[in-house]
Amino acid sequence: MGNLPVQRGRLIGRRPELAQVARLLRRSRLVTVTGVGGVGKTRLAQHAAAEVQPHFADGAWWVELSPVSQGPGLPYAIAEALPLTDQTTRPMLEVVAEYLACREALLVWDTCEHLVADCREAAATLLTVAPRLRILVTSRRPLGLPAEDTITLDPLPVPEADDAAAEDNDAVQLLAERAAAAVPGFTVTPANRSELVALCRRLEGLPLAIELAAARLREMPPAELNRRLDDRYAVLGETEQAVHDAYPPWHQALRTAIGWSHQQCTPAERLAWARLSVFAGTFDTDSACRVLADEHLSAQDVPRLLAALVQDSILEWTPTGAGERYRMLDTLREFGAFWLRGLGEERAVRRRHRDHYLALAHAADAAWVGPEQVAWYDRTVADHANLRTALDFCLAEEDGHSALELGGALWFFWSACGFVREGRHYLDQALDLGPAPGPARAKTLWACGLAAIAQGDAEASLRLAGLFRETVAGESDGTAQVAAAYLEGASLTISGHQTQAAEALDAVPHAPPRRGRYDMAWFVARATRAFVHVHLGQFADALAVAEDVCTQCVRREETWARAWGDYTRALAALGLGRTEEAAAHARAALDGKRPFHDSLGIAMTIDLLASTAVASGCAERAARLLGIAERIWHTIGTPQMGSPELVAARSACEAQARRLIGDDAYRTAFRSGYATAPAAGIAYALSVPDPPHPATVPGRPG
């Protein structure tokens, strides 16, 4: 269990260090791997975590912190890495602590040096409340906690110049392996051995420096590379010394190798390297074209420049589910950022980065209700780190309008894709920063209201509904009035005021209005109206409304709201005593929620499938489904969003299952479900069970 990165290639050497990390993790709850940039801390941590993962019942979880630019983002990064999508209003660190309190897990925090104080505070909190938690950290500096054990990772050992066994040396093996990737057929021979040894010695066994040098062997033989390095970088020039002054922990060998690689790049490649430093996490070619290109660098040249930087080991190329993407190692990004500042371009390029991701968010918003919904989910999740960076830039610049535009356009990302708590964090800040009324503020109020509803925060969502209604009062866009009715009605229904909710939602027309800024509002408003019908006992009316929602979703080739339509169809069918039909609709709803990792919708639907199971006499299955759902609810926060009706339905299901199979059998099945990993639990919930023996089917529950 866990989310450890796929390991690329074998780990050369480091067996003693691997064993030491494993040994320290057995005796210490906080272990930090320190060392200079490029020494291989991340790779060692990946292999060490994979080695010890089987000893942690609740898994090993990788938290990449290099894209997190500010301390407040740390708890969200940890929650995102864990199977945790808390949607409550509590502080996120408190939520993470509660989630980990009873779990035996390993957290790996990679690249902490820019967040040392925040990581120190978070580690102290988590280790206090979670006694079976271990944390493995990579950082250029220790966190400085009393409980911390540190291991300083040194460069790879290098052979003596006349070592006859040099081919077995770790540094030489790394150089040879990376050189073979750059120059097919490259091997260590008696003719080149001494030059390879000299190169490893000059680069002092530093893995990143060796890898950068290996890429240059495509252009020149080892002897020539050695000569040039010796001539040009034995004494660092002023530019490289400036980099050294900016980043004191850097090793001379690394500065030498990076400086050499930088010098060997063309002017256009150097400019691209500098500008690419504004990206966080990964990025694609289109994004690079839009952020890099101007009168000095044409968009047509960017793909070629990316390919050249990949060849030179400045960029890593990775095919993903969202297409081909690139990433830059942190140390190389720092070098590029230094040059970008020196060019006086940092603010301008960061603004282009912000503008690109703002345009991306608007495009996703406009296309969300349509056939490309899942593709847009994949795209925005892949760019999560860049979207967060763009929002952080807006807030740092106190650019309230852009923060409102970006946060509001991402309403679907926050509420439909499982990032509700983070959405509230950014949306609240944007609203505080940009108080001027207008379309951007209205969209952010809508987004914040949706997030509050998903959190079960009816008081906040009702307040936001009132503010939203005031803001859009003069708009001619019919979807805005539907959105206002939805926010009010949904807020009332989650607080148990079904009659008032019905009155608010009855203002929504039975057919979708002309397209506008809030197209999704009609679909969720009508699905919520069906939900209210159910809880008023009006099952036939609920079924009619839900079927209409599904029909309209099919016309628009929409998936996410269609799943809510299927969910309310299932509720209505169950109320009418049509349990097989209800189960089929619920499975369709779950299948629709699955591509978006919509934890709230998934948990609600599995609860509903448990109710259909117990109504069909499959009490053991119902108990197991309740266990599966309970585990997911624990990742969300408030069970059943605090809705009285949903809480009552789950309690009734549990009571009926206990009556049918007894407390002991119920507990066994429930625990089995709770122990099931979420993906396997969803697969189980989607399976069609065998019908129970007729003698075991109870009458319809009263």
N, C-alpha and C positions, 0 to 999 in steps of 0.2 A: 504494500500500500504506500502511496506517495506520488510525487510528481518530479522525481529527479530527472535532470536533463539526460538525453541520450548521449552516451559517451562516444566522442569521435576519435577513432583510432586508439591504439594501445598507449598505456602510460609507460614511458621509457624511464627505467630506474625508479627511484623513490620508494623502494620496498621498505627500507628502515623507517622512513617518514610515515608511510601508510600504517605500519605496525604501531608506531608511536602514537599517532592520532587515535587509532582504535583503542589502545591501552589507556590513553588519557580519558577518552569518553566513557570508559568503564568506571573510572574512579572520580571523575569530575563532571559537573553539570554544565560547565561553560568552558569551551576550548576554543582558543583563537589561534589561527594560523597567520603569522605575520611574515613580512618580507618585502623587499623592494618590488616595484611594479615590474611585471613581466617575468617574475621568478617561477610562476606556475601555481600560485595559491589556489586559484579556482579549480584547476584541473585536479590537483591533489584532493581538494574537498569533495569534488564529484565522485572520485573513485573511493575515497574513504567512506563517504555516506552510503554509497552502493554496497560496500563491503559489510557495514554494520546494520544496514536497514533491516535484515531479517530478525534482529534482536529487539526491534521496537514494534510492539503489537499494533500501535496506531499509526505506523508509517514514518517515513522520512520525507520532509517537505522543504523544497528549495525555494528560497526567497531572494530574488535578484534585486539588489538595491541600487545599482548604478543608475537606473532611470529615475529614481526618486530624488528630486532636487532639493526638497525641503523636509524638515523633520516631521511636520504634521502628516505627511503622506506615509510614514513608516508603518503605523498600525494597519492602514488600508492595504499596503503591499503584503503584509503578513496574512491578513484575512483573505486576500485574493489568492495567495498561494495555497492556503488551506482549503479544505472542502467546507468553506464557511462563507455564507452570503447574508450576514446579519442585516435585518431590515428594521431593527428597532431604533429608538432615538438615543440610546445610551452611548457614551464615549467608546470608540472602537477598540481601544486598548483594553478596556474593561470587558468587552465582549470576547475578544481573543483570549484573555486570561480565563474567563469562565469556561470557554470551549475546551481549553487545554487542561483545566484544573484536574480532571480525573483521567487524563489520557497519558499513555506511555508513548511519547513521540520524540522525534529528532527534528529540530528546525536548523536549517543551514542558511545563514545570512551571508550572502556573497557581496563583497565590496562595500565595507562599512566606513571607510576612513573619512568620508565627507559627512557622516552622520554619527560620529562617535558618541557625542553626548546624548543624543536621542536613543541610540542603541543601548547605551549603558543604562538609561532609565527604564527602557522597555524590558531589557533582560532582567534587571533587578525585580521588576514587578512580576513578570511571568514566572521566573524561577521561584519566587516566594509563594505564589498561589498554586503552582503546578509541580508537585514534588517528584513526579516521574518524567519530567521534561528534561531533555538535553538540548543545548544550543551549540552548534559549531559555526564559528565566525571566520571569515577571511577579511583581513584589513591590513593596511600598512602600519597601523598603530593598534596596540591593545585597547580594550574598552576601559580597563582600569578598575575592575571590580575585585574585591577580595577573593571571591570564589573562582576567579578566572585562572585557568592553566593556559600557558602559551607555548607554542612551538614556532621557532623562527626558521623559516624555510630558506636555506642557502641555495645559491646556484648549483648546477650539476658539477660534480668533480671533473676536472680536466686532466688529461694525461701529461706526463712529461714529454718533452720534445722527442726523446729517443725511446719511448716506450714501445716495445715490440708487440704488446697486447693492446695497442691503441684502438683497434677495431672493436674491442669489447667494452670500451669506455662509453658511459651513458651519453655524454655530450656529443661524442663523435657519432654514436648511433643515431641520435636525434638529428644531427646535421645531415647524415647520409640518407635517412628516411625522408626528411623533408626535401632534400635535393633531388631524390628520385621522383618525388611527386612533381617537381618543377621541370626536371630534365629526365624523361623516361630512359631507363637503362643505366642511370648513374649508379656507380658502386664505388666502394673504397678499394683502391688498388695500391700496389707498392709505389706506383708513380705519383699518386696524389695524396698518399697517407700523411706525409709530413706537412703538407700545406693545409690539410683539413685539421690536423692537430693544432697547427699554428693559429688557424682561424678560431677554433674553439677557445684557445688560450687567450687570444686577443679579446674575444667577446666574453671572457671570464665565466663561461659555462652558463650564461643566462639564457633560459629557453626562448623567450620572445626574441632576443637579439639574434640567436642562432637561426630561428625560423625566418626572420627578415633577411638575414644574410643568405640563407639557402635559396630564397626566391631569386636573388641576384645571380646565382650560378647558372641561371638560364641564359644570361647575357655574356658571361665571362668565366674563364676557368678559375679554380681556387687560387692559383698563384697570383693572377691579376687582381682578384678581389682583395687578397691580403695586401698586395702592394698599395692599392688605392686607399684602403683603410689606414694603412700605416702612414702614407704620405699626407692624407687630408685630415685625419682625426686623432692622431696620436696626441696632438695638442688641440684642444677644442677651440673653435673660432668664437667670435663674440656672440653670434646668434645662438649657438648651442649653450654657451655659458648663461645667456639670458634665460633660456629654458631651465637650466639647472637652478638658477636663482629662484625662478617661479615655483619649482617643484623640488625642494631640497631632498626628498627621499629617493629621487631617481639615481640609479646606478650609472656610473660613467659608461660602462659597456652598453647599457641600454640607450643612453643618450647618443652614444657613438653610432649604434646600429640604426636608431630612428633618424638621426641626423643624416646618415649616409643614405638611407632609403628616401628621405625627403629631398636630398640634393639630387638624387638620380631621377626623381620624377620630373616630368615636363612642367613648365609653368602652369599649364591648364590642370594637370593632375594635382599639383600642390594647392591650387585654388580650390579645386573640388574637395580635397582632403579637409581643408580648413572649413569650408562651408558645411560639409557633411557632419561636422562635430555638433551641430545644433540638434541632430536627431537623437531621440532616446529609444532604447530597445532596438527594434528592427524597422526597416523601411523598404519600400518597393521602388522600382525604376521611375514610375510616374511621379511619385512624391519627390524623388531626387531631382527630376527634371524641373518641376515647378518651383522648388526651393533654391536650387543652384543657379538656374539660368537667368542671365541678364545680358546687357550689352557686351560684357567681357567673356561670357561663357554661354555658348548657344545650347539650346535644349537638344538639338540633334547630336551634339558631341557627348552628352552625359552618359548614354549607355556604353559608349566606348571607354570613357573615363572610368566608369564603375568596373568594367571588365579588366582594365589595366590595374586598378587598385586591388582587385581580387588576386590577380597574378602576382602582385608584389607583396601579398599577405597583409596589406593595410586593411582590407575589408574581408569579411567572411560572407560567403554566398550560401544561402539555405533555401531549398525548396520546401514550401509549407502548404497546408490546406488552403491558404489564402493566396497562393501563387509564390513566385520567386521573390525572396526578400534578402536584404543585406543587413549586416551589423558591423560595428567597429569596436574593437577592444577598448576598454576604458583608458588604458595608458596612451593609446594612439589617438583617442578622441581628445584627451587632454592636450596633447601636442598640437592637434588641429585647432583646438579652441584658443590656445596661446597665439597661434599665427593669425587666427581670425580677429582677435583683439588687436594684434599688432597692425593689421590692415585697416583697422577702424571700421570694420564691417559688422561687428557682432550684432548690434541692435537692428540693423537693416535686415540681416539674414534671419534673425529670430522673428522679425515681423512678417517676413515672407513665409516662414514656417507656420506662424499663427494663422496667417491668411489662408494658407493652403488647407490646413485642417479645419478652419472655419467653413471653407467652401465644401470640403468633404462632408462635414456634418450636415450642412444644408442640403447637399445632394442626397445623402442617406435619408434625411427627414422627408424630403419630397417623394422619394421612391419607396418609403417603408411600407405603405399600404399598396402592395403590388407583388408581382411574381418574383422580384429579386430580393425579397426580404431576407432569406437565409444567407444569400451572398453578401448582403450589407452587414448582417450580423458578423459573419466571418471577417469582413474587412475592418469593421470598427474594433472588434476585439483584438485583431492583430495589431492595430494602431493605438491600443489603449495607452501605452506609455507616452506616445507622441501627443495624444489628445490631452492627457494629464499635464504634460510639459507646456502645451499651448495655453491651457487654462492657468497654470502657475505663472506663466509670463504675463498674461492679461492682469492677473491680480497683483503681481509685483510692480507692473507699470501703472497700476491703479486705473486701468482702462476699463471702466465699468461697462461701457456699451459693448465692447467686444466680449467681455466675460458673460454678459447677459445673452448675447447672440449665440455664443458657442455653447454655454450651459443649457440654454433653452432648446436649441436645435438637437441636442443630444438626449431629449426626453426619453426616446425609445431605448437608448443605451442604458440609462439609469434604471428604468422601470421594467423593461421587457427582457433585458439581458443579464439581470442579476447584480447590478451595481448600485442599488438603491441608497445604501448608507453613504457611499462616496458621492453620489449625486447630490444628496442633501447637503453635504459638506461644501461642495462647490457652489451649488445654487444659492444657499443662504449667504455665502460671501459675496456672490455676484449681486444679489438683491440689495445687500447693505452698501455695496460700492456704487451701484447704478440706480439711484432712486427715481430718475426722470421717467415719467409715464411714456408709453409708446408701445409699438408692436414687440420690440425685443423684451421689454419688461413683462408684457403680458404672457409671452411664450414661456418665460422663466417661471412666472407664477403658476402657469399650467403644469410645467414639468415638476415644480416643487410640490404642487398639490398631488400629482400622481404618486410621487415618491412617498409623501406622507400617508396616503391611502394604503400603499403597499406595506408600510410600516405599522399599520393599524393605529396611526396617530390621528384619530378622528377630530380632536380639538384643533390641531394645527391645520388639517385639511379643510375643515369648515371655515376657518379664518382665511385661508388662502383662497377658498372658493369665493368668499365675499369680496376680497381684494381683486380677484380676477374679473368678477362680474362688473365691478366698478370700472376697471381699466378698459374693458371691451364694450362698454355700454353704447358707445356711439358707432361701433363698427357695423359695416354692411355685410360682413362675412358671416353667413349663416352658421358655419361650423363653430364660430366663437361662442354663440349662444348655446349650442349643443354642448360644447365643452364646459361651459359654466354650469349647465344643468347636471352634467355628469359628476363634476367635482362635488356639488352639493348632495346629489342623490347617493353617490357611493360613500360619502362621509357619513351620511345618516344610516345607511344600511349596515356598515361595519360596526356602528355603535348600537345596533339593535332597534332603531326607530324605523320600522319597515313601512308603516302607513305614511309618514312624512316623506320617506324616500320615494315611495310610489308617486306622491304628488309632485315632487321635484322632477322625477324622470318622465312623467307624463307630458311635460313640456317639449320633449324630444319628438320630432316628426317620425311617422312610421316608415318613411322612405328617406334614404340619405340625401342631405342637401347638396347643392352644387359644391364642387371641390374648393377647398380653402386651406387655411393654415393649420386647421385642426381636424384633418380627415379621419383620424383614428377615433375621435370622440364619439361619433355616431355608433360605431361598432361596439365599443366598450359600454356606452350608455345603454344600448338596447340589450346587450348581454346581462348587464346589471339589472335592467328592468325584469328580465326573465328570472333572475336570481331572487328578486323581491317577490315576484308572483309565487315562486316556490315556497318562500317562507311565510306567505300569507295563505298557503294551502290552495292556491289557484293553479293546479298542476297543468291542466289543459291549456290555459292561457300562457303559462310559462313555456310549454312545449311549442306552441305556435310562434311566439316571439323568438325563441332560440333557433327554430328552424329557419325563420326569416333571416336572422343574423348569418347563419351558415350559408344560405343561398346568396346573400349579398357578398359574402367573403369569397365564395366560389367565383362569382362574376369578376371580382377584382383580383383573383388569384392570390388572396391573402391567407397567411398561415397562422400567425400568432393569435389574432382575434378569433379566427375560426375555431381554434382550440378552446377558447372561452365559450363560444357558441355550443361546441360539442359537450363541454362540461355542464352547461345549464340544461342541455337536452337530456343528459344523463340524470341530473337531479330530478327533472320533471318526470321522466320515464319511471324512475324509482318510486316517486310519489304516486304514480298511477299503477304501481304493482307490476310493471313490465321489466323484471330484473335483468333478463338476458339482453334486452334492448338497451337498458341503462348501462350495463357492463360494456357493451360494444361501443356506445358513445363515449364512455369514460376512457376506454383504451384509445380511441381516436384522439381524444383530447390530450392524453399523455403523450402520444406519438407526435402531436403537433407542438407540444411544449418542449420536448426533448432537444430539438436542434438548437434552441436558444438557451439551454441550461437555465430555464426559468424555474428556479427552485420553489418559489411560492406556488406557481401553477402546478408543478409536479407534486408537491406535498399535498395540496388540496385534492388533486385528482386521485392520488393513491389512497387517501382517506376515503374518498367516494367509492373507489373500487373495493375497499374493505367492507363498506356498507352493502354493496351489491353482492359480495361474496357471502356475508352472513345471512342476507335475505334469501340466498339460494341454498342455504344449508351448509356451505363450505366454511365452517367456523374456524377450523385450523388455518385455512388460507387467509381468512379475515384477520386472525391474530398476527400472522406473519406479516401481512401487508401493513397493519398498524405499527408493527415494529420498524419496518422499512420507512414508513412515513415519519415516525417519531425521530429517527436519526436525521432525516432531512429537515424536519422542523427545528431540531437543535442547531442546525447550521444557519437558520434564518433568524431566530430570535423568538418573538412572541408566537406561541402556538396558535394556529387557526386565526392569526391576526387579531386575536382577542374578540372575534365575532361571537356573540352569545349563541347564535344558531349553529355555527360550525363546531363550536365546543360541545354543544348539546348532542349534535349528530354523532360525533366521535365517541362521546361517552355512552350513548345508546348502543352503538355498534360493539363497543367493548363489553358492555353488560350482557348483550345477547350472546356474544361468542363465549363468554364465561359460563353462561347458563347451559349452553349446548355441549361444551367439552370439559367443563370443570376448570378450576383455577390452576391446577398444576400443568395440565396440557396447554392451557392458554399461555402461561408464563414461558413454557418451553418454546412454543411457536413464536411468541413475541420476541424473545431473546434471539432466536434464530434470525428473525427478520432484522432486528436491530444490528446484529453482527454482520449483515450482508453489506458489501460495498455498494454505494449508490448506483453505479452503472448496472451491476448485476441485479440489484433490487428493482430497477426500472424494467429490465428485461423480464424478470419474474412477473411483475405487475402486468406487463403487456401480453404475457402468455395466456392462452385460453385454457382454463382448467377443465378437467374431465368432470362430467356431471356427477353429483353425489348420488349415493344409493337412494332410491325413492323414499325409503323408510326414514331417512335422516333429514328430509326437507321439511322445515317447519312451516307453519302457516305464516302468512304475512304478519310481520311485527305490528303490534298495535301502536 
